[in-house]
Amino acid sequence: ITINNKIKKNYPYLKSDNLHFFISKLKVLNVHPIIKKALFFKLHTGVRGSELLLAKHQDIDLVNKIWKIPALHIKQFRRKVLLGYDIPDFLVPLSDQALEIIKDAMQWSLGEKYIFSSPRKHNQPIHFNSLNMAIRKMGYNKNQLTSHGLRSTFSTILNDSGLFQENWIEAQLSHVDKNRTRASYNHAEYLTQRIEMMQWWSDYLTNLK
């Protein structure tokens, strides 16, 4: 009998009382501006690094403040897309703060394929390691914080606030029950609630002292 148990990896993340210090350090960090924008945008949206770095200009709806991530770029949906299933884009509501960050990034990368484009290589996104390297430059070692750990910070603080249902938070993290069928997946799930939640989150980050 073969038993295939996947061990869930827990990434080190920031607790709420360390978040203001992180943001203060990131603001003055001496790295390329597009890397700082990528980290700030990741913090404000709670997305995975791969989803962030593959973002293209046409994915952003500036009028409706929505980021449409192709299902192929979403970890949970990639396999089904490759098998030929028609999976709709994943919708990420953008807060006022996230919108300003992405507008700045889009202006910087105008004419490039990716929004968070490499400063050195044409039509290539910044390297994923650039995010973790920036965090290391801030003084955090790999056992203290990773860029993926920012998702855990996002999830933990929202859950601890008691203001939002777990389903809304899980939907924002694109965590989908494996038992759900393709037909039951709604790309706009809890979108109205998530719009309010994401604005609360960005306001929380902005008002940290």
Helices and strands as residue ranges (DSSP letters): H 16-28, H 33-45, H 49-53, G 57-59, E 60-61, E 66-69, G 71-73, H 78-82, E 90-93, H 96-108, H 128-137, H 149-161, H 166-172, G 182-184, H 191-206
